[in-house]
Amino acid sequence: MYSLIIADDEAIECRGMEMRIQNHFTDIELLPSVYNGIDFLKSVEQYRPDIAIVDINMPGLTGLEALKILKLKSFSMKIIINTAYNDFEYIQEALALGASGYLLKPIEHQSFCDTLNRVLAAIDEERKHSRIFQETNQMMERMKKAVEDDIMSSVILGQPNEESFHVYFQTLPEPYQGGLFGAVSLASEKEGSDAEHLLPEIERIIKKELYAFCQYQIKVYQGIIYLYLIPGAKVTKDNYQPWARNIAEVLKEEVFKKTKAEIHFGFSKWKETFDKMYEAFRECNLALRSKGDGIGFFEEPHLKAYPPVATDPFLDALTSEIMQGGKQGIQTEIERFLKCLKEKQYQMEAVKVAVLNLLLSVYDKLKGSYGLSALPFSSIKSMQELQACQTQEELCEKATGCLSIFQEHLKAKKVQNMYVEEAMLYMEKNYQKDLSLDEIAEKIGISSFYLSRLIKQQMKQNFIDLLTEIRIRHALFLIRQGDDTVKDIGKSVGYSNPNYFYKVFKKSTGMTVGEMRDYFHQILPDEKRMHRKEKEQTE
């Protein structure tokens, strides 16, 4: 349907056009005709018609003057000028003011119908485009919300989805230059029903206020409101704290004003790349627990840095005992190592990682110094066993057992199956590639079925588990040596999908890459600093 108003100072002209419209345009609703420019403007304000047929020369306020006023007020209706003057200056001025067509008095029936049909077609086309535009906008908004939810969920689960972020990145008004994570919680414990009632309202207030500060994403998870803040070029790692504090203070005031609830904030460190956001989630939670004025920032060092224990003396002694076959000597050296850690007041979790680091170092030295390229060592099994230990005595027993495996391998080396040895050597050299059992079996000249059975018999695990072990061990070396991202580490050890690598690593070691890195930071601060310095000098 369309609505139309006629403005003409001659009533007979109005009636003639009304009859034509009633007889030939049943989909047009006629509004009451008006007879001067003043009433025309009032009717337009009241009815907002789709079309107006306006006499160019009405008393009081001419049609041209009315058009000028309507243009200033940005009315979007279609206007057909009706004039008795065959004066193209009037017509040109009317068209310049936005008129969609003109009629000359006396009105010719066919010209009237053609002009009105042309205007109706233009309205139909505009409505079509407007509907498509609105539907597209609605669809894009739904997609954007789904992408934002996927991004937040992936970060919270520790597996930042970079594909979703790149989709979201296209919607940002300026290039992405970094951001930070925030966590918001109620300042005091509330009854469950109270918290359930307050959180949605607090989330609504935060959404409304944050709009004025920056681009953001928001998600409620386990009773905490998480914010991913993307401020743009005006904020950097040098000034993000005062900026975030200002936001927190505004939000605290607004939430208290409207709900009487006190809220606390915890903010992560500034992260320049999205793939670091898995760290930001953990950091903002740690900052949320910190005491102060209710606005906490994660700052290094949050973890205790222990005095490092030099491993070289223990490495020399342990490799010597392993090569000589002295199991008691291995246990004595492990006890001595644990005693040093205890004297330096290492807590249990740090002790476990320090022992793992020692085992990795022994393995690395045996491979490098004695050419034992296919030396079997399960860092996954070792870490899982160490994690289960509750006392230093248990740790000593497990570590001694792990190193004793090296002795057993050396003793059995002469009779170890040649095909298993070759398969392991090939896997050690090519673990970063997409390896398959069929490929390795073909390389060494036997069937995949036979190789699978040999690996199971001699290594006590299947091919996939053995390949995973090799890759995770190399990942541990990379984590220990530097500060590469999860994505880069995963790619370096054969996992093209960083999310899958994250899952495999956590399942294998009981820790995330970030947590493992933190513990290595604790027990190897000097080595870490030295590595960073060397890295900076080479860049």
C-alpha positions as CSV (number, residue, x, y, z in Angstrom):
1,M,0.0,0.0,0.0
2,Y,1.0,3.6,-0.6
3,S,-0.4,6.8,1.0
4,L,-0.9,10.0,-1.1
5,I,-1.9,13.5,-0.4
6,I,-3.0,16.2,-2.9
7,A,-2.3,19.9,-2.3
8,D,-4.0,22.3,-4.7
9,D,-5.9,25.5,-4.2
10,E,-8.6,24.4,-6.7
11,A,-11.0,21.9,-5.2
12,I,-12.2,20.7,-8.6
13,E,-8.6,19.8,-9.5
14,C,-8.2,17.9,-6.2
15,R,-11.5,16.0,-6.9
16,G,-10.5,15.1,-10.4
17,M,-7.2,13.6,-9.4
18,E,-8.8,11.8,-6.4
19,M,-11.3,10.1,-8.8
20,R,-8.5,9.0,-11.2
21,I,-6.6,7.5,-8.3
22,Q,-9.7,5.7,-6.9
23,N,-10.5,4.3,-10.3
24,H,-7.0,3.2,-11.5
25,F,-4.8,2.8,-8.4
26,T,-6.6,0.7,-5.8
27,D,-3.4,0.2,-3.8
28,I,-3.1,3.9,-3.0
29,E,-4.7,5.2,0.2
30,L,-5.9,8.8,-0.3
31,L,-5.3,11.2,2.5
32,P,-7.5,14.3,3.0
33,S,-6.6,16.9,0.3
34,V,-5.4,20.3,1.4
35,Y,-5.7,23.7,-0.4
36,N,-2.7,25.8,0.7
37,G,1.0,25.4,1.6
38,I,0.6,25.8,5.3
39,D,-2.0,23.0,5.6
40,F,0.1,20.9,3.3
41,L,3.1,21.1,5.7
42,K,0.9,20.3,8.7
43,S,-0.5,17.2,6.9
44,V,2.9,16.0,5.9
45,E,4.1,16.3,9.5
46,Q,1.0,14.4,10.7
47,Y,0.6,11.6,8.1
48,R,4.1,11.2,6.6
49,P,2.7,10.2,3.1
50,D,4.6,8.2,0.6
51,I,3.6,10.6,-2.3
52,A,2.4,14.2,-2.6
53,I,1.0,15.9,-5.7
54,V,1.6,19.6,-5.1
55,D,0.4,22.7,-7.0
56,I,3.4,24.8,-7.6
57,N,1.5,28.1,-7.1
58,M,-0.7,27.9,-4.0
59,P,-1.7,30.9,-1.8
60,G,0.0,31.7,1.4
61,L,2.9,29.3,0.8
62,T,3.8,28.2,-2.7
63,G,4.6,24.6,-3.6
64,L,8.2,25.6,-4.3
65,E,8.5,27.2,-0.9
66,A,6.9,24.1,0.8
67,L,9.5,21.9,-1.1
68,K,12.4,24.0,0.3
69,I,11.1,23.6,3.8
70,L,10.5,19.8,3.4
71,K,14.1,19.4,2.0
72,L,15.5,21.2,5.1
73,K,13.5,18.7,7.3
74,S,14.8,15.8,5.3
75,F,11.4,14.2,4.4
76,S,11.9,11.3,2.0
77,M,8.5,11.2,0.3
78,K,8.1,11.4,-3.5
79,I,6.7,14.7,-4.7
80,I,5.0,15.3,-8.1
81,I,4.7,19.0,-9.1
82,N,1.4,20.1,-10.6
83,T,1.5,23.4,-12.5
84,A,-0.6,25.3,-15.0
85,Y,2.5,27.1,-16.2
86,N,4.5,25.6,-19.0
87,D,7.5,27.3,-17.5
88,F,10.6,25.1,-17.3
89,E,12.3,27.4,-14.8
90,Y,9.7,26.5,-12.2
91,I,10.0,22.8,-13.2
92,Q,13.8,22.8,-13.1
93,E,13.8,24.4,-9.6
94,A,11.3,21.9,-8.3
95,L,13.4,19.0,-9.7
96,A,16.5,20.5,-8.1
97,L,14.6,20.5,-4.8
98,G,13.9,16.8,-5.1
99,A,10.7,16.5,-7.0
100,S,10.2,13.2,-8.7
101,G,8.2,14.4,-11.7
102,Y,5.7,17.0,-12.9
103,L,2.3,17.3,-14.4
104,L,1.0,20.1,-16.6
105,K,-2.6,21.5,-16.2
106,P,-4.9,20.6,-17.7
107,I,-3.8,17.1,-16.6
108,E,-3.8,14.5,-19.4
109,H,-5.0,11.1,-18.2
110,Q,-2.3,9.0,-19.7
111,S,0.5,11.3,-18.5
112,F,-1.0,11.3,-15.0
113,C,-1.1,7.5,-14.9
114,D,2.5,7.1,-16.4
115,T,3.9,9.6,-14.0
116,L,2.3,8.0,-11.0
117,N,3.3,4.5,-12.1
118,R,6.9,5.6,-12.5
119,V,6.9,7.1,-8.9
120,L,5.3,3.9,-7.5
121,A,8.0,1.8,-9.2
122,A,10.7,4.0,-7.7
123,I,9.2,3.5,-4.2
124,D,9.0,-0.3,-4.8
125,E,12.7,-0.4,-5.7
126,E,13.7,1.7,-2.7
127,R,11.6,-0.5,-0.4
128,K,13.2,-3.6,-1.8
129,H,16.7,-2.2,-1.3
130,S,15.8,-1.0,2.2
131,R,14.4,-4.4,3.1
132,I,17.5,-6.2,1.8
133,F,19.7,-3.7,3.6
134,Q,17.8,-4.2,6.9
135,E,17.8,-8.0,6.5
136,T,21.5,-7.9,5.6
137,N,22.2,-5.7,8.6
138,Q,20.3,-8.0,10.9
139,M,22.0,-11.1,9.5
140,M,25.4,-9.4,9.9
141,E,24.6,-8.4,13.5
142,R,23.6,-12.0,14.3
143,M,26.8,-13.3,12.7
144,K,28.9,-10.7,14.5
145,K,27.4,-11.7,17.9
146,A,28.0,-15.4,17.1
147,V,31.6,-14.7,16.1
148,E,32.1,-12.5,19.2
149,D,30.7,-15.3,21.4
150,D,33.0,-17.9,19.7
151,I,36.0,-15.6,20.3
152,M,35.2,-15.1,24.0
153,S,34.5,-18.8,24.5
154,S,37.6,-19.9,22.8
155,V,39.8,-17.6,24.9
156,I,38.1,-18.7,28.1
157,L,38.7,-22.3,27.2
158,G,42.4,-21.5,26.5
159,Q,42.2,-22.1,22.7
160,P,41.9,-18.7,21.0
161,N,40.1,-19.1,17.7
162,E,42.1,-16.9,15.3
163,E,39.8,-17.6,12.4
164,S,36.9,-16.1,14.2
165,F,39.0,-13.2,15.3
166,H,40.1,-12.5,11.7
167,V,36.4,-12.4,10.7
168,Y,35.7,-10.0,13.6
169,F,38.8,-8.0,12.7
170,Q,37.2,-6.9,9.4
171,T,34.4,-5.1,11.4
172,L,36.8,-3.0,13.4
173,P,36.9,0.8,12.5
174,E,40.7,0.8,12.5
175,P,43.6,-1.8,12.4
176,Y,43.9,-4.0,15.5
177,Q,46.8,-2.9,17.6
178,G,46.2,-4.8,20.8
179,G,43.9,-5.2,23.7
180,L,43.5,-6.6,27.2
181,F,41.1,-8.8,29.2
182,G,39.1,-7.7,32.2
183,A,37.2,-9.7,34.8
184,V,34.3,-8.2,36.8
185,S,32.9,-9.8,39.9
186,L,30.6,-8.8,42.8
187,A,32.7,-7.4,45.7
188,S,31.1,-9.6,48.2
189,E,29.5,-13.1,48.2
190,K,25.8,-12.9,47.4
191,E,23.1,-15.5,47.8
192,G,22.7,-17.5,44.6
193,S,19.4,-15.9,43.6
194,D,20.7,-12.4,44.2
195,A,23.8,-13.0,42.1
196,E,21.7,-14.4,39.3
197,H,19.5,-11.4,39.4
198,L,22.3,-8.8,39.6
199,L,24.7,-10.1,37.0
200,P,22.4,-9.6,33.9
201,E,21.6,-6.1,35.1
202,I,25.3,-5.3,35.7
203,E,26.2,-6.7,32.3
204,R,23.5,-4.5,30.7
205,I,25.0,-1.4,32.5
206,I,28.5,-2.3,31.4
207,K,27.5,-2.8,27.8
208,K,25.8,0.6,27.7
209,E,28.7,2.5,29.3
210,L,31.5,0.7,27.4
211,Y,30.1,1.8,24.1
212,A,31.5,5.3,24.7
213,F,35.0,4.0,25.4
214,C,36.0,1.3,22.9
215,Q,35.2,-1.7,20.9
216,Y,34.6,-4.6,23.2
217,Q,33.3,-8.1,23.7
218,I,31.6,-9.4,26.8
219,K,30.7,-12.8,28.2
220,V,29.4,-14.1,31.6
221,Y,31.2,-17.3,32.7
222,Q,30.9,-19.0,36.1
223,G,29.6,-15.9,37.8
224,I,32.2,-13.5,36.4
225,I,31.7,-11.0,33.6
226,Y,34.7,-11.1,31.2
227,L,35.6,-8.2,29.0
228,Y,37.8,-8.1,25.9
229,L,38.7,-4.5,25.5
230,I,39.9,-3.2,22.1
231,P,40.6,0.6,22.4
232,G,42.3,1.3,19.1
233,A,45.4,3.4,18.4
234,K,44.9,5.8,21.3
235,V,45.9,3.2,23.9
236,T,49.2,1.2,24.0
237,K,51.1,-0.9,26.4
238,D,52.5,2.3,27.9
239,N,49.2,3.9,28.9
240,Y,46.6,1.1,29.1
241,Q,46.5,1.0,32.9
242,P,45.2,4.6,33.5
243,W,42.8,4.2,30.6
244,A,41.5,0.9,32.0
245,R,41.3,2.3,35.6
246,N,39.2,5.3,34.3
247,I,36.8,2.8,32.7
248,A,36.6,0.7,35.8
249,E,35.9,3.7,38.0
250,V,33.1,4.9,35.7
251,L,31.5,1.4,35.6
252,K,31.8,1.0,39.4
253,E,30.0,4.3,39.9
254,E,27.2,3.5,37.4
255,V,26.6,0.0,38.7
256,F,26.5,1.2,42.3
257,K,24.2,4.1,41.4
258,K,21.7,1.7,39.7
259,T,22.0,-1.5,41.7
260,K,23.7,-0.5,45.0
261,A,26.1,-3.4,44.2
262,E,29.9,-3.0,44.6
263,I,32.0,-4.6,41.8
264,H,35.7,-5.4,41.6
265,F,37.9,-5.5,38.5
266,G,40.9,-7.4,37.4
267,F,42.9,-6.5,34.3
268,S,45.5,-8.5,32.3
269,K,48.6,-7.1,30.9
270,W,48.5,-5.5,27.4
271,K,48.6,-8.0,24.6
272,E,49.6,-6.8,21.2
273,T,48.5,-10.0,19.3
274,F,45.3,-12.0,19.7
275,D,47.1,-15.3,20.1
276,K,48.3,-14.1,23.5
277,M,44.8,-13.7,24.8
278,Y,44.8,-17.1,26.4
279,E,47.4,-15.7,28.8
280,A,45.2,-12.6,29.3
281,F,42.3,-14.6,30.6
282,R,44.4,-16.3,33.3
283,E,46.1,-12.9,34.2
284,C,42.8,-11.0,34.7
285,N,41.6,-13.8,37.0
286,L,44.8,-13.5,39.1
287,A,44.5,-9.7,39.1
288,L,40.9,-10.0,40.3
289,R,42.0,-11.8,43.4
290,S,44.6,-9.2,44.3
291,K,43.8,-6.8,47.2
292,G,43.5,-3.0,46.8
293,D,40.8,-0.5,45.9
294,G,38.8,-3.0,43.9
295,I,40.8,-2.5,40.6
296,G,43.7,-4.9,40.2
297,F,46.3,-5.2,37.4
298,F,48.3,-8.2,36.7
299,E,52.0,-7.5,37.1
300,E,55.1,-9.6,36.8
301,P,56.4,-11.3,38.8
302,H,53.2,-12.8,40.1
303,L,55.0,-16.1,40.5
304,K,57.8,-16.6,42.9
305,A,61.2,-16.7,41.3
306,Y,63.3,-19.4,43.0
307,P,67.1,-19.3,43.3
308,P,68.2,-21.4,40.4
309,V,69.9,-24.8,41.1
310,A,72.8,-25.4,38.7
311,T,72.1,-28.7,36.9
312,D,75.5,-29.3,35.3
313,P,77.1,-31.1,38.2
314,F,74.1,-33.4,38.5
315,L,74.1,-34.0,34.8
316,D,77.7,-35.1,34.7
317,A,77.2,-37.4,37.7
318,L,73.9,-38.9,36.5
319,T,75.1,-39.6,32.9
320,S,78.2,-41.3,34.3
321,E,76.1,-43.5,36.6
322,I,73.7,-44.3,33.7
323,M,76.5,-45.3,31.4
324,Q,78.2,-47.4,34.2
325,G,74.9,-49.1,35.2
326,G,74.8,-47.9,38.8
327,K,71.2,-47.6,39.8
328,Q,72.0,-46.7,43.4
329,G,74.2,-43.9,42.2
330,I,71.3,-42.5,40.2
331,Q,69.1,-42.5,43.3
332,T,71.9,-40.8,45.4
333,E,72.2,-38.0,42.8
334,I,68.5,-37.4,42.7
335,E,68.3,-37.3,46.5
336,R,71.1,-34.7,46.4
337,F,69.3,-32.6,43.8
338,L,66.0,-32.7,45.7
339,K,67.9,-31.7,48.9
340,C,69.2,-28.6,47.1
341,L,65.7,-27.7,46.0
342,K,64.4,-28.1,49.5
343,E,67.2,-25.8,50.9
344,K,66.2,-23.1,48.4
345,Q,62.6,-23.5,49.6
346,Y,61.1,-24.7,46.3
347,Q,57.4,-25.5,46.6
348,M,56.1,-28.9,45.5
349,E,54.8,-27.8,42.0
350,A,58.1,-26.1,41.3
351,V,60.0,-29.1,42.5
352,K,58.2,-31.3,40.0
353,V,59.0,-29.1,37.1
354,A,62.6,-28.8,38.2
355,V,62.8,-32.6,38.3
356,L,61.2,-32.8,34.8
357,N,63.8,-30.2,33.6
358,L,66.6,-32.4,35.0
359,L,65.2,-35.5,33.3
360,L,65.0,-33.6,30.0
361,S,68.5,-32.3,30.4
362,V,69.9,-35.8,31.1
363,Y,68.0,-37.2,28.0
364,D,69.4,-34.3,25.9
365,K,72.9,-34.9,27.0
366,L,72.8,-38.6,26.4
367,K,71.5,-38.0,22.9
368,G,74.1,-35.3,22.1
369,S,77.2,-36.8,23.8
370,Y,76.7,-40.5,23.2
371,G,74.9,-40.5,19.9
372,L,71.9,-42.3,21.4
373,S,69.5,-40.7,18.8
374,A,66.6,-43.2,19.4
375,L,66.8,-43.2,23.2
376,P,63.3,-43.9,24.5
377,F,62.1,-41.4,27.1
378,S,58.5,-40.7,27.9
379,S,58.3,-37.1,29.1
380,I,54.5,-37.5,29.1
381,K,54.5,-40.5,31.3
382,S,57.2,-38.9,33.5
383,M,55.3,-35.7,34.0
384,Q,52.1,-37.6,34.8
385,E,53.9,-39.7,37.3
386,L,55.6,-36.7,38.9
387,Q,52.3,-34.8,39.1
388,A,50.9,-37.7,41.1
389,C,53.7,-37.5,43.7
390,Q,52.9,-36.0,47.1
391,T,56.3,-36.2,48.8
392,Q,60.0,-35.8,47.9
393,E,60.5,-39.5,48.6
394,E,57.9,-40.4,45.9
395,L,59.5,-37.9,43.5
396,C,62.9,-39.4,44.1
397,E,61.5,-42.9,43.4
398,K,59.8,-41.8,40.2
399,A,62.8,-39.9,38.9
400,T,65.1,-42.7,39.6
401,G,62.8,-45.1,37.8
402,C,62.7,-42.8,34.7
403,L,66.5,-42.6,34.5
404,S,66.8,-46.3,35.0
405,I,64.9,-46.8,31.7
406,F,67.9,-45.3,30.0
407,Q,70.2,-48.0,31.6
408,E,67.8,-50.7,30.5
409,H,67.8,-49.4,27.0
410,L,71.6,-49.3,26.9
411,K,71.8,-52.9,28.1
412,A,69.3,-54.1,25.5
413,K,70.7,-52.0,22.7
414,K,72.5,-54.8,21.1
415,V,69.4,-56.9,20.7
416,Q,66.9,-54.1,20.0
417,N,65.0,-54.6,16.8
418,M,66.6,-52.8,14.0
419,Y,63.3,-51.8,12.4
420,V,62.1,-50.1,15.6
421,E,65.4,-48.3,15.9
422,E,65.2,-47.0,12.3
423,A,61.5,-46.0,12.8
424,M,62.3,-44.0,15.9
425,L,65.3,-42.3,14.2
426,Y,63.0,-41.3,11.3
427,M,60.4,-40.0,13.6
428,E,62.9,-38.0,15.6
429,K,64.1,-36.3,12.4
430,N,60.7,-35.7,10.9
431,Y,58.3,-35.2,13.8
432,Q,57.4,-31.7,12.6
433,K,55.9,-33.2,9.4
434,D,52.5,-34.9,8.9
435,L,53.8,-38.4,9.5
436,S,52.0,-41.7,9.0
437,L,52.7,-45.3,10.0
438,D,52.4,-46.3,6.3
439,E,55.0,-43.7,5.2
440,I,57.6,-44.8,7.9
441,A,57.0,-48.5,7.2
442,E,57.6,-47.9,3.5
443,K,60.8,-45.9,4.2
444,I,62.3,-48.8,6.2
445,G,61.0,-51.5,3.9
446,I,58.4,-53.4,6.0
447,S,54.6,-53.5,6.2
448,S,52.8,-51.1,8.4
449,F,51.1,-53.9,10.2
450,Y,54.4,-55.5,11.1
451,L,56.0,-52.2,12.2
452,S,52.9,-51.4,14.4
453,R,53.3,-54.8,16.1
454,L,57.0,-54.3,16.7
455,I,56.5,-50.8,18.2
456,K,53.8,-52.1,20.5
457,Q,56.0,-55.0,21.6
458,Q,59.2,-53.1,22.2
459,M,58.0,-49.6,23.2
460,K,54.9,-50.6,25.0
461,Q,52.8,-48.0,23.2
462,N,51.2,-47.6,19.7
463,F,52.5,-45.4,16.9
464,I,50.3,-42.4,17.6
465,D,51.3,-42.3,21.2
466,L,55.0,-42.6,20.4
467,L,54.7,-39.8,17.8
468,T,52.8,-37.6,20.4
469,E,55.5,-38.3,23.0
470,I,58.3,-37.2,20.6
471,R,56.4,-34.0,19.7
472,I,55.5,-33.1,23.3
473,R,59.1,-33.6,24.4
474,H,60.3,-31.2,21.7
475,A,57.6,-28.8,22.7
476,L,58.9,-28.9,26.3
477,F,62.4,-28.0,25.0
478,L,60.9,-25.0,23.1
479,I,58.9,-23.8,26.0
480,R,62.0,-24.1,28.3
481,Q,64.2,-22.2,25.8
482,G,62.0,-19.2,24.8
483,D,58.7,-17.3,24.7
484,D,57.2,-18.5,21.4
485,T,53.4,-18.5,21.1
486,V,51.3,-21.6,21.4
487,K,50.7,-21.4,17.7
488,D,54.4,-21.2,16.8
489,I,55.4,-24.0,19.2
490,G,52.6,-26.3,17.9
491,K,53.6,-25.6,14.3
492,S,57.3,-26.3,15.1
493,V,56.4,-29.8,16.5
494,G,54.0,-30.9,13.8
495,Y,50.6,-29.5,14.9
496,S,49.1,-27.1,12.3
497,N,46.0,-26.6,14.4
498,P,47.0,-24.6,17.6
499,N,43.7,-25.5,19.3
500,Y,44.4,-29.2,18.9
501,F,48.0,-28.8,20.1
502,Y,46.8,-27.0,23.2
503,K,44.4,-29.9,24.0
504,V,47.1,-32.5,23.4
505,F,49.7,-30.7,25.5
506,K,47.4,-30.1,28.4
507,K,46.1,-33.7,28.4
508,S,49.7,-35.0,28.2
509,T,51.3,-32.8,30.9
510,G,48.5,-31.7,33.1
511,M,49.4,-28.0,32.4
512,T,48.8,-25.5,29.7
513,V,51.7,-24.1,27.7
514,G,51.4,-20.9,29.7
515,E,51.5,-22.6,33.1
516,M,54.5,-24.8,32.1
517,R,56.3,-21.7,30.8
518,D,55.6,-19.9,34.1
519,Y,57.2,-22.7,36.1
520,F,60.2,-22.7,33.9
521,H,60.4,-19.0,34.4
522,Q,60.4,-19.7,38.2
523,I,63.2,-22.2,38.2
524,L,65.3,-21.0,35.3
525,P,65.3,-17.1,35.6
526,D,68.9,-16.6,34.6
527,E,68.7,-18.9,31.6
528,K,65.5,-17.2,30.5
529,R,67.0,-13.8,30.7
530,M,70.1,-14.9,28.9
531,H,68.0,-16.4,26.1
532,R,66.0,-13.2,25.7
533,K,69.2,-11.2,25.5
534,E,70.6,-13.5,22.9
535,K,67.3,-13.4,21.0
536,E,67.2,-9.6,21.1
537,Q,70.8,-9.3,19.8
538,T,70.1,-11.6,16.8
539,E,66.9,-9.7,15.8
